[in-house]
């Protein structure tokens, strides 16, 4: 299908690139009207926004400890603790969700589709109930329970090996999958991948759909899957707290993994993970990643996390290799997640 962008008063339609291009490229040197970055944290100005990714400002939110934020269907949703908030006006103001199941430790939220192609939001909770769902980000209900799934940490939406829409959630010692967001099945994971904490969907170097998950314990802290249901370990010894797929400065596909005091990159998500560590990352504990564009339409990666000396950090990179600290961070402290919409 065509992608539609509004630039000033002109509508531009861009046909999706061939799968061998790995990712569609944003128009270069063009300020895309309506593009927005949103980051959330647990202290200071708990939600901050930016059109450029380099200059952030406070969003009007109180009494909220932000763990995760996501965008879909003209709506921003943020979760943390026992609260769900949403915004339909570009993250300017936020409302409490109308119905909220009995959750106490919400960790991540994501937007996707159910089995019929209808809009769906999924959030994961660190206790029971592990998974909750919503069609609009406002009214939420508990998804069918998954035996043994506790301490759910992350959720993402993508496709299985046949191209069918798929949800994948991780937590405790399990990875679980669902085609509709309500009924979940346990995936096959080898024993050395013991504590998955993050998951993302993207493509390998050939443009084939790929799932990658990261863990904070076990002998191998990365695993990959083409189906989402059967996983293979990647030899990786560093704890991985967040994963994302996007592109490098040339438009080629790129995976980024956020770790303690280091950020790794890979062109295929399976091997050749390279440490991009520089001085700016020395004290950074990174927890959230997103790929988007800056104010001029150029590729931009944003990673958020905390530092031992300041408690807050936003770093950016155009290529996923060279990182710079963003000083105008809007007063956010202990940021946990970041998202982008265009």
C-alpha positions as CSV (number, residue, x, y, z in Angstrom):
1,X,0.0,0.0,0.0
2,X,1.0,3.6,-0.3
3,X,2.3,5.7,2.6
4,X,0.9,9.1,2.9
5,X,2.8,12.1,4.3
6,X,1.6,15.6,4.8
7,X,4.3,18.2,4.2
8,X,3.0,21.7,4.5
9,X,0.1,21.8,2.1
10,X,1.3,19.0,-0.2
11,X,0.4,15.4,0.1
12,X,3.2,13.0,-0.9
13,X,2.6,9.4,-1.6
14,X,5.5,7.1,-1.2
15,X,5.3,3.5,-2.5
16,X,6.9,0.9,-0.1
17,X,10.4,-0.1,-1.1
18,X,11.3,-3.6,-2.3
19,X,11.9,-5.9,0.6
20,X,15.6,-6.2,-0.3
21,X,16.0,-2.5,0.7
22,X,15.4,-3.8,4.3
23,X,13.5,-0.6,5.3
24,X,11.6,2.2,3.5
25,X,13.6,5.4,3.6
26,X,12.3,8.7,4.9
27,X,12.6,11.7,2.6
28,X,15.9,13.5,3.2
29,X,16.3,17.1,4.0
30,X,12.5,17.5,4.5
31,X,10.8,18.6,7.7
32,X,7.9,16.2,8.1
33,X,4.9,18.0,9.5
34,X,3.4,16.1,12.5
35,X,6.4,14.0,13.3
36,X,6.9,13.7,17.1
37,X,9.2,12.1,19.7
38,X,7.8,11.2,23.1
39,X,9.9,9.9,26.1
40,X,8.6,8.9,29.5
41,X,10.3,8.5,32.9
42,X,9.8,8.1,36.6
43,X,10.9,11.5,37.9
44,X,11.1,15.2,37.0
45,X,9.0,16.0,33.9
46,X,7.8,12.4,33.5
47,X,6.7,12.9,29.8
48,X,8.7,15.1,27.4
49,X,8.2,15.7,23.7
50,X,10.3,16.8,20.8
51,X,9.8,17.4,17.1
52,X,13.6,17.3,16.4
53,X,14.8,14.7,18.9
54,X,17.4,17.2,20.2
55,X,15.2,19.8,21.9
56,X,12.7,18.4,24.4
57,X,9.9,20.1,26.3
58,X,7.6,19.1,29.2
59,X,4.2,17.6,28.5
60,X,1.4,18.3,30.9
61,X,1.3,15.2,33.2
62,X,1.2,14.8,36.9
63,X,1.1,11.8,39.3
64,X,2.6,9.3,36.8
65,X,5.6,7.1,36.9
66,X,6.3,6.4,33.3
67,X,7.7,3.0,32.2
68,X,6.7,2.9,28.5
69,X,5.1,4.9,25.7
70,X,3.8,4.0,22.2
71,X,1.9,5.5,19.3
72,X,-0.8,4.1,17.0
73,X,-4.0,5.1,15.3
74,X,-3.7,8.8,16.2
75,X,-3.3,8.0,19.9
76,X,-0.3,8.0,22.3
77,X,-0.5,5.6,25.2
78,X,1.8,5.5,28.2
79,X,1.9,3.0,31.1
80,X,3.6,2.8,34.5
81,X,2.8,1.3,37.9
82,X,-0.9,0.9,38.1
83,X,-1.7,3.7,35.6
84,X,-2.6,4.0,32.0
85,X,-2.8,7.4,30.3
86,X,-3.5,8.4,26.7
87,X,-3.4,11.4,24.5
88,X,-5.1,12.2,21.2
89,X,-3.7,15.7,20.8
90,X,0.0,15.0,20.0
91,X,0.9,14.3,23.6
92,X,0.0,17.9,24.7
93,X,-2.4,16.8,27.4
94,X,-3.2,13.3,28.8
95,X,-6.2,11.6,30.3
96,X,-6.5,8.6,32.6
97,X,-7.8,5.5,30.9
98,X,-11.5,5.0,31.6
99,X,-11.2,1.3,32.7
100,X,-8.1,-0.2,34.1
101,X,-7.8,-3.9,35.2
102,X,-6.2,-4.6,38.6
103,X,-2.6,-4.1,37.6
104,X,0.2,-2.8,39.8
105,X,3.4,-2.9,37.8
106,X,2.9,-2.1,34.1
107,X,6.2,-2.4,32.2
108,X,5.6,-2.0,28.4
109,X,2.9,-1.1,25.9
110,X,2.6,-1.7,22.1
111,X,0.2,-1.0,19.3
112,X,-0.7,-3.5,16.6
113,X,-3.7,-5.5,15.2
114,X,-5.9,-8.4,16.2
115,X,-6.6,-11.4,14.1
116,X,-9.2,-9.6,12.0
117,X,-6.9,-6.6,11.4
118,X,-8.7,-4.3,13.9
119,X,-6.7,-1.9,16.1
120,X,-5.3,-3.4,19.3
121,X,-3.2,-2.2,22.2
122,X,-1.4,-4.7,24.4
123,X,0.3,-3.8,27.8
124,X,2.3,-6.2,30.0
125,X,2.3,-6.3,33.8
126,X,5.1,-7.5,36.0
127,X,2.5,-9.5,38.1
128,X,-0.8,-11.3,37.4
129,X,-2.6,-10.4,35.3
130,X,0.4,-10.5,33.0
131,X,-1.3,-9.2,29.8
132,X,-4.1,-6.6,29.3
133,X,-5.6,-5.4,26.0
134,X,-7.6,-2.5,24.5
135,X,-9.0,-1.5,21.2
136,X,-8.7,2.2,21.7
137,X,-6.1,2.8,24.5
138,X,-8.9,3.9,26.9
139,X,-11.0,0.9,27.8
140,X,-8.8,-2.1,29.0
141,X,-9.6,-5.7,29.9
142,X,-7.5,-8.7,30.9
143,X,-6.3,-11.1,28.2
144,X,-6.7,-14.9,28.7
145,X,-4.1,-16.1,31.2
146,X,-0.9,-17.7,30.1
147,X,0.2,-20.6,32.4
148,X,3.4,-19.7,34.2
149,X,3.8,-16.3,32.6
150,X,4.9,-13.9,35.4
151,X,7.1,-10.9,35.6
152,X,6.1,-9.9,32.0
153,X,8.6,-7.3,30.8
154,X,8.0,-6.5,27.1
155,X,5.6,-7.0,24.1
156,X,5.9,-6.3,20.4
157,X,3.8,-6.7,17.3
158,X,5.1,-8.1,14.0
159,X,4.6,-11.2,11.7
160,X,5.2,-14.9,11.9
161,X,7.1,-16.8,9.2
162,X,4.1,-16.9,6.9
163,X,3.4,-13.2,7.1
164,X,0.5,-13.4,9.5
165,X,0.3,-10.8,12.2
166,X,1.8,-11.9,15.5
167,X,2.2,-10.6,19.1
168,X,5.2,-11.7,21.1
169,X,5.5,-11.0,24.9
170,X,8.4,-12.0,27.2
171,X,8.7,-12.4,30.9
172,X,10.1,-14.7,33.6
173,X,11.6,-17.6,31.7
174,X,9.1,-17.6,28.9
175,X,8.3,-16.2,25.5
176,X,4.6,-16.3,24.5
177,X,2.8,-15.6,21.2
178,X,-0.6,-14.6,20.1
179,X,-2.3,-14.0,16.7
180,X,-5.2,-12.1,18.3
181,X,-3.7,-10.5,21.5
182,X,-6.1,-12.5,23.7
183,X,-5.1,-16.2,23.4
184,X,-1.4,-16.9,24.1
185,X,0.8,-19.9,23.6
186,X,4.2,-20.6,25.0
187,X,7.1,-20.5,22.4
188,X,10.0,-22.9,22.4
189,X,13.1,-21.4,24.1
190,X,16.3,-23.1,24.9
191,X,17.3,-23.4,28.6
192,X,20.3,-21.1,28.4
193,X,18.1,-18.2,27.5
194,X,16.5,-17.9,30.9
195,X,15.2,-14.4,31.6
196,X,14.0,-12.5,28.6
197,X,13.3,-8.8,29.3
198,X,12.9,-7.3,25.8
199,X,11.7,-8.2,22.3
200,X,11.5,-6.5,18.9
201,X,10.5,-7.3,15.4
202,X,12.4,-6.2,12.3
203,X,14.3,-7.8,9.3
204,X,17.5,-9.7,8.7
205,X,20.1,-8.6,6.2
206,X,18.0,-10.1,3.3
207,X,14.8,-8.2,4.3
208,X,13.1,-11.3,5.8
209,X,11.1,-10.7,8.9
210,X,12.9,-11.4,12.2
211,X,12.2,-11.4,15.9
212,X,15.0,-10.7,18.4
213,X,14.8,-11.0,22.2
214,X,17.2,-10.0,24.9
215,X,17.7,-11.3,28.4
216,X,19.4,-10.2,31.7
217,X,20.6,-13.6,32.8
218,X,21.6,-16.9,31.3
219,X,24.7,-17.9,29.3
220,X,23.4,-16.4,26.1
221,X,21.5,-13.1,26.4
222,X,20.2,-12.8,22.8
223,X,17.9,-15.1,20.8
224,X,16.3,-14.8,17.4
225,X,13.3,-16.4,15.6
226,X,11.8,-16.1,12.1
227,X,8.5,-17.6,13.3
228,X,8.2,-16.1,16.8
229,X,7.4,-19.5,18.1
230,X,10.8,-21.3,17.9
231,X,13.9,-19.5,19.1
232,X,17.7,-19.9,18.6
233,X,20.3,-18.5,20.9
234,X,22.9,-15.9,19.9
235,X,26.2,-15.9,21.6
236,X,26.1,-12.7,23.5
237,X,27.2,-12.2,27.0
238,X,26.1,-8.7,27.9
239,X,22.7,-8.0,29.5
240,X,20.3,-6.5,27.0
241,X,17.6,-4.1,28.3
242,X,16.0,-2.9,25.0
243,X,16.0,-3.7,21.3
244,X,14.9,-1.9,18.2
245,X,15.1,-2.2,14.4
246,X,15.4,0.8,12.1
247,X,18.0,2.0,9.6
248,X,21.5,3.5,9.4
249,X,22.4,6.8,7.8
250,X,22.4,5.3,4.4
251,X,18.9,3.8,4.7
252,X,20.1,0.2,5.3
253,X,18.4,-1.9,8.0
254,X,20.0,-1.8,11.4
255,X,19.4,-3.4,14.8
256,X,20.3,-1.6,18.0
257,X,20.6,-3.3,21.5
258,X,20.8,-1.2,24.6
259,X,22.9,-2.5,27.4
260,X,24.6,-1.3,30.6
261,X,27.1,1.4,29.6
262,X,27.1,0.3,26.0
263,X,25.1,0.2,22.8
264,X,25.5,-2.6,20.2
265,X,24.5,-2.6,16.6
266,X,24.0,-5.4,14.0
267,X,23.0,-5.3,10.3
268,X,21.2,-8.6,10.5
269,X,20.1,-9.0,14.2
270,X,21.7,-12.4,14.4
271,X,25.5,-12.0,14.5
272,X,28.2,-9.4,14.1
273,X,27.0,-7.4,17.0
274,X,29.5,-4.5,17.4
275,X,29.9,-2.3,20.5
276,X,29.5,1.3,19.6
277,X,30.7,2.4,23.1
278,X,32.0,5.9,23.4
279,X,32.8,8.3,26.2
280,X,29.2,9.6,26.3
281,X,27.9,6.1,27.1
282,X,30.4,5.3,29.9
283,X,27.9,5.8,32.7
284,X,24.6,5.2,30.7
285,X,22.2,2.4,31.7
286,X,20.0,2.4,28.6
287,X,16.4,1.2,28.8
288,X,14.6,2.5,25.7
289,X,15.3,2.9,22.0
290,X,13.4,4.3,19.0
291,X,14.3,5.1,15.4
292,X,12.8,8.0,13.5
293,X,13.8,11.3,11.9
294,X,15.1,14.7,13.0
295,X,13.6,18.1,12.1
296,X,15.3,18.0,8.7
297,X,14.0,14.5,7.8
298,X,17.3,12.8,8.4
299,X,17.5,9.4,10.1
300,X,17.8,9.6,13.9
301,X,18.2,7.1,16.7
302,X,17.2,8.0,20.3
303,X,18.3,6.0,23.3
304,X,17.1,6.9,26.8
305,X,18.3,5.7,30.2
306,X,19.8,6.8,33.5
307,X,23.3,7.7,34.6
308,X,25.0,7.3,37.9
309,X,25.7,11.1,38.2
310,X,22.7,12.8,36.8
311,X,19.9,10.3,36.8
312,X,18.8,11.2,33.3
313,X,20.1,10.8,29.8
314,X,19.0,11.0,26.2
315,X,21.5,10.2,23.6
316,X,21.1,10.4,19.8
317,X,22.8,9.1,16.7
318,X,22.2,9.5,12.9
319,X,23.9,6.2,12.1
320,X,23.7,4.0,15.2
321,X,27.5,4.2,15.6
322,X,28.4,7.7,16.9
323,X,26.3,8.9,19.8
324,X,25.9,12.4,21.4
325,X,24.3,13.5,24.6
326,X,21.1,15.5,24.3
327,X,21.4,18.3,26.9
328,X,18.0,20.0,26.2
329,X,16.1,17.0,27.6
330,X,13.1,18.8,29.0
331,X,13.8,18.0,32.6
332,X,13.0,14.3,32.4
333,X,14.7,12.1,35.0
334,X,15.2,8.3,35.0
335,X,13.7,7.9,31.5
336,X,12.6,4.4,30.6
337,X,11.2,4.5,27.1
338,X,10.9,6.6,23.9
339,X,8.7,6.4,20.8
340,X,8.4,8.1,17.5
341,X,5.5,8.8,15.1
342,X,5.4,10.4,11.7
